[in-house]
Amino acid sequence: MIGEEQPQITMRELLDDSLYRKWLSRPPKGFANPSWTVYAQREEDGPWARATFGNFVQAHNFFAKNFKQWHDSALCCRNNPSRPPVVRDPNNPTKRRYHSPVLSVRGHRWCPMCRRPTVFKVFAKHHAFSAKKLKPLPVSRCSICGIAEKATKTYKAGRIKDGA
């Protein structure tokens, strides 16, 4: 990895937010049987491992059973991006907004594949790619799934422009 270290919020910390926990436990709508990957880091600064599943239920059951044993983790869908959770605006119940806590973590941005806020950095090598597939380019990537930052949409807390 090249550049300055930014500590990443862990999935266990994210799951302290009951709304995010509930949102993460539901399969996204409109996904036609995509494959799912659970990424897990057993200990801080340790290597990331992954397991791939044929559907959301299998992946979520594995994730739910094991996430407390891991330092950090993610329940990812590499086929279809997910928007952040949406809630009703308390000031105007007819409007909806993105759930602020998951978009307000300092130094993080929403990863649509990991379905969580992550730190994007420039890597010389990345655990999600074989050495043959990833060339050391100055491209900022998700520290979990490896998607390029430029391939992701920026979401702002509390704003929905396209009707979500």
Rosetta blueprint (number, residue, H / E / L):
1 M L
2 I E
3 G L
4 E L
5 E L
6 Q L
7 P L
8 Q L
9 I L
10 T L
11 M H
12 R H
13 E H
14 L H
15 L L
16 D L
17 D L
18 S H
19 L H
20 Y H
21 R H
22 K H
23 W H
24 L H
25 S L
26 R L
27 P L
28 P L
29 K L
30 G L
31 F L
32 A L
33 N L
34 P L
35 S L
36 W E
37 T E
38 V E
39 Y E
40 A E
41 Q E
42 R L
43 E L
44 E L
45 D L
46 G L
47 P L
48 W E
49 A E
50 R E
51 A E
52 T E
53 F E
54 G L
55 N L
56 F H
57 V H
58 Q H
59 A H
60 H H
61 N H
62 F H
63 F H
64 A H
65 K H
66 N H
67 F H
68 K H
69 Q H
70 W L
71 H L
72 D E
73 S E
74 A E
75 L E
76 C E
77 C E
78 R L
79 N L
80 N L
81 P L
82 S L
83 R L
84 P L
85 P L
86 V E
87 V E
88 R E
89 D E
90 P L
91 N L
92 N E
93 P E
94 T E
95 K E
96 R E
97 R E
98 Y E
99 H L
100 S H
101 P H
102 V H
103 L H
104 S L
105 V L
106 R L
107 G L
108 H L
109 R E
110 W E
111 C E
112 P L
113 M L
114 C L
115 R L
116 R E
117 P E
118 T E
119 V L
120 F E
121 K E
122 V E
123 F L
124 A L
125 K L
126 H L
127 H L
128 A L
129 F L
130 S L
131 A L
132 K L
133 K L
134 L L
135 K L
136 P L
137 L L
138 P L
139 V L
140 S E
141 R E
142 C E
143 S L
144 I L
145 C L
146 G L
147 I L
148 A E
149 E H
150 K H
151 A H
152 T L
153 K L
154 T L
155 Y L
156 K L
157 A L
158 G L
159 R L
160 I L
161 K L
162 D L
163 G L
164 A L
